[in-house]
Each structure stands twice: as C-alpha cells, then as structure tokens.
Amino acid sequence: MSRSFSHLLALVVALVTSLQVFGQNLEREPLNTSGTLKGVAPGVIQIATGEGDLWLLKVEARQQDVTFSGTAEKTFLRPGMFIEFRAQVNKRGAVLEPVASLTVFTPSDARPPGIQEDGAADADAKALFGEGNDEKKEAKKPDPKEKKAAKAKVDDTVYRVAGAISKVGRVGDVTVSAGGAQVKFNLAEDCKITVDTNDLLFVSPGDKVTVRGWYYKGRPGEGVASTVEVIAAIPLTDGSKKKPTKPVKGDPKAEKGAKGEKPAEEKKDGDKKETEKNESKKEE
C-alpha cells in the first residue's frame, strides 16, 4: 500500500469520526466548489480548489448524481465493461462494418442493455436473432420465391447495441453480450471511444471535479458531496507503458571493415612506411 493512499485512508477515518461527533451540534452550510482531484478512496474524494483550499469529502450521492466523462484509447476496453454503439447488424449477430465510435456507460433503467432498432420496441429487435414469440416460430414457411426476394433486399436498419464486453481480441475484434444475444464487431482503426459513466471507477488524480453538498459551519475542508461531476484530464488507457524502440544496430562489417582488412587510415600509414623503407635501401 502506498504512503499517500495510507495517509488518505487515515484522513477518511478522521472525516467519518468528525461527521459523527459534530453532526448533532453544528449547523450545515451549503458547499458548491470545483477543483482538481488529489486523491480517491472508497466513498471519499479529496480535491484542491483554485483558491488553494483542500477539501476531504464523503460521497453520499445517488448513482444518477455522479458523472464521469472523458475519452479513451482502444487499449482501455476490457471484458466486463458496458458499451453501446449504433450499427447495422445481421441475423447472425455480426456487425457489417467496423465500428467508428462507441461509448462506455453505466447501465440503468433509462439506459438498459439490449439490442433495439431505432424507433422500435425491444421485442421487435430481438426477432432479428430468431428470438421471436411462439406465433412467429409456428408461422407457415414462406414461399421459396418470396424467400429469394427477401434475401435480395439489403437490410439497412440501424440498431442500438448495448451490453457487457465478453471478449476483446488482439486484432480489434470485440464480442458483446447484449440482452442475451452475442454481437461481434471490429473496431475501426481510428475508433472514437467516449466514457460516460455514473460512478468513480475510472477517476485519477489530476481530473477536474465539480461538487455540490454541505459542510458543518465552522469546519471548512471537511464535508459531504451530494453531487459529483468529474472530467478526465487525459485519455484513458490500460495503464501499460510502451516499450522504448530499440536503436537499429549498424552493419558490423561497415563499422570494423571487411574481415582481415585493416582500416583505411591504418593501411595508408603502413604503405607510407613501406615506401620510406624501400627508398632507404636504394640509397645504401
């Protein structure tokens, strides 16, 4: 455990104790401030305001009152995350074109997982994958000519696909479990990924924070946050560091010369000495 995290946990304990001790005797003051995130622990955040004040805040907000937004690289995606996008999907659950944009989100009643045609009910969308009701299963088989004509017609319907990632391949292939159906797609080379969640799972020091809440009169610096809005300072990644590129080694032969051959300068000096030696013999 890092020293800074241990220090933050100690502050958390002190904050909780302080709120319990003074809660029955002090008047509450409204809090509305913004700043930079300095630390985070389960249920607690610490921020530094533009005026240089430090606030340690216990988060007592409903899920819909907590928002986190930002952008991410493709390496950020991993199994378990909920994502949503819009695309054309065939009856086998395969997206026809690489997905150019998607959003990491928190599922809720207003934003449920599943596959739904724009402007259609969820039950109609499920029929795309052969999950229709019993009446549709027992329907009379279509005429072969009608079936052929149906195949010739291109389905350009756009669906909203939302669900949990079950697999992320090395080449950008992703599988999503959306309302009981498996949907497979490929990420576009320049896929735009946005993050729009209702939790603090992905926050980190340096993010911009806006809070509303309260604190006890006469005790600034400690309080409760009932609304929290966080904007990521930098794009999110998987956290791994890129390996430095190794320098290209030169040709050993070019550096040392051909095997058994002396460098040019050394060879020149040797020829000069040999000439002087021959001239000396002639004079004798």
C-alpha positions as CSV (number, residue, x, y, z in Angstrom):
1,M,0.0,0.0,0.0
2,S,1.5,3.4,-1.0
3,R,2.2,6.0,1.6
4,S,-0.1,8.6,0.0
5,F,-3.0,6.1,0.0
6,S,-2.4,5.2,3.6
7,H,-2.4,8.8,4.5
8,L,-5.7,9.3,2.6
9,L,-7.3,6.4,4.5
10,A,-6.3,7.9,7.8
11,L,-8.0,11.2,6.7
12,V,-11.1,9.2,5.8
13,V,-11.3,7.7,9.3
14,A,-10.8,11.2,10.8
15,L,-13.5,12.6,8.5
16,V,-16.1,10.0,9.3
17,T,-15.4,10.4,13.0
18,S,-15.7,14.1,12.8
19,L,-19.0,14.0,11.0
20,Q,-20.4,11.7,13.6
21,V,-19.2,13.7,16.6
22,F,-20.3,17.1,15.4
23,G,-23.3,16.0,13.4
24,Q,-25.8,16.7,16.2
25,N,-24.5,20.1,17.3
26,L,-23.4,22.1,14.3
27,E,-25.4,23.9,11.6
28,R,-24.9,22.9,8.0
29,E,-23.5,25.2,5.3
30,P,-24.0,24.7,1.6
31,L,-21.0,23.7,-0.5
32,N,-20.5,24.4,-4.2
33,T,-17.0,24.3,-5.5
34,S,-14.7,22.8,-8.1
35,G,-11.0,21.9,-8.4
36,T,-8.5,19.2,-9.2
37,L,-8.8,15.7,-7.8
38,K,-5.9,15.0,-5.4
39,G,-6.9,11.5,-4.1
40,V,-9.7,9.0,-4.0
41,A,-10.6,6.2,-1.6
42,P,-13.8,4.1,-1.4
43,G,-16.6,6.6,-0.8
44,V,-14.3,9.6,-0.3
45,I,-12.5,12.1,-2.6
46,Q,-10.0,14.8,-1.9
47,I,-9.9,17.9,-4.1
48,A,-7.8,21.1,-4.3
49,T,-9.7,24.2,-5.3
50,G,-8.4,27.0,-7.5
51,E,-8.0,29.1,-4.3
52,G,-5.7,26.6,-2.8
53,D,-8.1,25.1,-0.4
54,L,-8.2,21.3,0.3
55,W,-11.5,19.5,0.8
56,L,-11.9,16.0,2.0
57,L,-15.4,14.9,1.1
58,K,-17.5,11.9,1.9
59,V,-19.5,10.9,-1.3
60,E,-23.2,10.4,-0.4
61,A,-24.7,10.8,-3.9
62,R,-27.2,8.8,-5.8
63,Q,-25.9,7.0,-8.9
64,Q,-27.6,9.5,-11.2
65,D,-25.9,12.3,-9.3
66,V,-22.4,11.0,-10.1
67,T,-21.0,11.5,-13.6
68,F,-17.6,10.8,-15.1
69,S,-16.8,11.7,-18.7
70,G,-13.7,11.5,-20.9
71,T,-12.2,9.8,-23.8
72,A,-10.2,6.6,-24.1
73,E,-7.9,4.6,-26.3
74,K,-8.8,1.2,-27.7
75,T,-6.5,-0.5,-25.2
76,F,-8.8,0.7,-22.4
77,L,-11.6,-1.7,-23.4
78,R,-11.7,-5.0,-21.4
79,P,-14.2,-7.7,-20.5
80,G,-16.9,-6.6,-18.1
81,M,-17.2,-3.1,-19.4
82,F,-20.6,-2.0,-20.7
83,I,-20.5,-0.3,-24.1
84,E,-23.1,1.0,-26.5
85,F,-22.9,1.8,-30.2
86,R,-25.2,2.0,-33.3
87,A,-24.6,-0.1,-36.4
88,Q,-26.2,-2.4,-38.9
89,V,-26.3,-6.0,-37.6
90,N,-27.2,-9.2,-39.5
91,K,-29.3,-12.1,-38.2
92,R,-26.1,-13.9,-37.0
93,G,-25.2,-11.1,-34.7
94,A,-22.3,-9.8,-36.8
95,V,-21.9,-6.0,-37.3
96,L,-21.4,-5.4,-41.1
97,E,-18.9,-2.5,-40.9
98,P,-16.1,-1.6,-38.4
99,V,-17.5,0.4,-35.5
100,A,-16.2,4.0,-35.8
101,S,-17.4,5.2,-32.4
102,L,-18.7,3.8,-29.1
103,T,-19.4,4.8,-25.5
104,V,-18.5,3.1,-22.2
105,F,-21.5,3.6,-19.9
106,T,-23.3,2.5,-16.7
107,P,-26.5,0.6,-17.3
108,S,-29.7,1.8,-15.7
109,D,-33.5,1.8,-16.3
110,A,-33.1,4.7,-18.6
111,R,-30.2,3.2,-20.4
112,P,-30.7,-0.6,-20.4
113,P,-28.5,-3.2,-22.1
114,G,-30.0,-4.9,-25.2
115,I,-30.4,-4.5,-29.0
116,Q,-33.1,-2.2,-30.2
117,E,-34.0,-0.8,-33.6
118,D,-34.2,2.9,-33.6
119,G,-37.8,3.8,-33.1
120,A,-38.9,0.1,-32.4
121,A,-39.8,-1.8,-29.3
122,D,-37.3,-4.1,-27.7
123,A,-39.4,-7.2,-28.5
124,D,-39.2,-6.4,-32.2
125,A,-35.5,-6.0,-32.1
126,K,-35.0,-9.5,-30.5
127,A,-36.7,-11.0,-33.5
128,L,-33.6,-10.1,-35.5
129,F,-31.8,-13.1,-33.8
130,G,-34.6,-15.6,-34.1
131,E,-35.9,-14.8,-30.6
132,G,-39.5,-14.0,-31.6
133,N,-42.6,-15.3,-29.9
134,D,-44.2,-18.8,-30.4
135,E,-46.6,-17.5,-33.0
136,K,-43.6,-16.4,-35.2
137,K,-41.9,-19.8,-34.7
138,E,-45.1,-21.7,-35.7
139,A,-45.8,-19.4,-38.7
140,K,-46.1,-21.0,-42.1
141,K,-43.0,-21.3,-44.2
142,P,-42.7,-18.6,-46.8
143,D,-42.9,-19.3,-50.5
144,P,-39.4,-20.0,-52.0
145,K,-39.8,-17.1,-54.4
146,E,-40.7,-14.7,-51.6
147,K,-37.7,-16.0,-49.6
148,K,-35.4,-15.4,-52.5
149,A,-36.8,-11.9,-53.0
150,A,-36.3,-11.2,-49.2
151,K,-32.6,-12.2,-49.5
152,A,-32.0,-9.9,-52.4
153,K,-33.3,-6.9,-50.3
154,V,-30.5,-5.3,-48.3
155,D,-31.4,-4.6,-44.6
156,D,-30.1,-1.1,-43.8
157,T,-31.7,-0.9,-40.4
158,V,-29.5,0.7,-37.7
159,Y,-29.6,-0.8,-34.2
160,R,-28.6,0.4,-30.8
161,V,-26.4,-2.3,-29.3
162,A,-25.6,-2.1,-25.6
163,G,-24.1,-4.7,-23.4
164,A,-21.1,-6.1,-21.5
165,I,-17.9,-6.9,-23.3
166,S,-17.2,-10.6,-23.1
167,K,-14.1,-10.7,-25.3
168,V,-11.5,-8.3,-26.7
169,G,-9.3,-9.8,-29.4
170,R,-5.8,-8.8,-30.3
171,V,-6.7,-7.6,-33.7
172,G,-9.5,-5.3,-32.6
173,D,-12.4,-7.9,-32.7
174,V,-14.9,-7.5,-29.8
175,T,-17.8,-9.6,-28.6
176,V,-20.6,-8.1,-26.6
177,S,-23.4,-9.8,-24.6
178,A,-26.3,-7.5,-25.3
179,G,-29.6,-8.6,-23.7
180,G,-28.9,-12.3,-24.1
181,A,-27.6,-12.0,-27.7
182,Q,-23.9,-12.2,-28.7
183,V,-22.8,-9.5,-31.1
184,K,-19.4,-9.5,-32.8
185,F,-17.8,-6.5,-34.4
186,N,-14.4,-5.0,-35.3
187,L,-13.1,-1.6,-34.1
188,A,-12.3,0.9,-36.8
189,E,-8.6,1.9,-37.0
190,D,-9.5,5.4,-35.6
191,C,-12.4,4.4,-33.4
192,K,-13.6,7.2,-31.2
193,I,-14.2,6.0,-27.7
194,T,-16.0,8.2,-25.1
195,V,-16.6,7.4,-21.5
196,D,-19.9,8.4,-19.8
197,T,-20.4,6.6,-16.6
198,N,-22.3,7.1,-13.3
199,D,-19.5,6.0,-10.9
200,L,-16.0,6.9,-9.9
201,L,-14.2,3.7,-11.0
202,F,-12.0,5.4,-13.6
203,V,-11.1,8.7,-11.8
204,S,-7.5,9.5,-11.1
205,P,-5.5,12.4,-9.6
206,G,-5.5,15.4,-11.9
207,D,-9.0,15.1,-13.1
208,K,-11.3,18.1,-12.9
209,V,-14.0,17.9,-10.3
210,T,-17.2,19.9,-9.5
211,V,-19.1,19.1,-6.3
212,R,-22.2,20.3,-4.5
213,G,-23.0,19.3,-1.0
214,W,-22.6,20.6,2.5
215,Y,-20.2,21.0,5.5
216,Y,-20.6,21.9,9.1
217,K,-20.4,25.6,10.0
218,G,-17.0,26.5,11.3
219,R,-15.3,23.4,9.9
220,P,-14.3,24.1,6.3
221,G,-12.2,21.5,4.5
222,E,-14.4,18.6,5.5
223,G,-17.9,17.8,4.2
224,V,-20.3,15.7,2.2
225,A,-20.7,15.7,-1.6
226,S,-24.2,15.0,-2.8
227,T,-23.4,15.7,-6.5
228,V,-20.1,14.9,-8.2
229,E,-19.1,15.7,-11.7
230,V,-15.6,14.5,-12.9
231,I,-13.9,15.2,-16.3
232,A,-10.9,13.1,-17.1
233,A,-7.7,15.1,-17.6
234,I,-6.2,12.7,-20.1
235,P,-7.4,9.9,-22.4
236,L,-7.8,6.6,-20.5
237,T,-5.6,3.6,-21.4
238,D,-4.9,0.2,-20.0
239,G,-2.1,1.8,-17.9
240,S,0.8,-0.1,-19.5
241,K,3.9,1.7,-20.7
242,K,5.1,1.5,-24.2
243,K,8.4,-0.3,-24.7
244,P,11.1,2.1,-26.0
245,T,12.1,1.5,-29.6
246,K,15.5,-0.3,-29.8
247,P,18.1,1.6,-31.9
248,V,19.0,0.0,-35.1
249,K,22.4,-1.5,-35.0
250,G,24.8,-0.7,-37.8
251,D,26.4,-3.3,-40.0
252,P,29.4,-4.8,-38.1
253,K,31.3,-5.1,-41.4
254,A,30.7,-1.5,-42.2
255,E,32.0,-0.5,-38.7
256,K,35.0,-2.8,-38.5
257,G,35.8,-3.2,-42.2
258,A,35.9,-6.4,-44.1
259,K,37.3,-9.4,-42.3
260,G,41.1,-9.4,-42.3
261,E,41.2,-5.9,-43.9
262,K,42.8,-3.0,-42.0
263,P,41.0,0.3,-41.7
264,A,41.8,2.8,-44.4
265,E,43.9,5.2,-42.3
266,E,45.9,2.4,-40.8
267,K,46.5,0.9,-44.3
268,K,47.6,4.3,-45.6
269,D,50.2,4.8,-42.8
270,G,51.5,1.3,-43.4
271,D,52.0,2.0,-47.2
272,K,53.9,5.2,-46.4
273,K,56.3,3.4,-44.0
274,E,56.9,0.7,-46.6
275,T,57.8,3.3,-49.3
276,E,60.3,5.1,-47.0
277,K,61.9,1.7,-46.1
278,N,62.4,0.9,-49.8
279,E,63.9,4.3,-50.6
280,S,66.4,3.9,-47.7
281,K,67.6,0.6,-49.1
282,K,68.2,2.2,-52.6
283,E,70.4,4.9,-51.0
284,E,72.5,2.3,-49.3
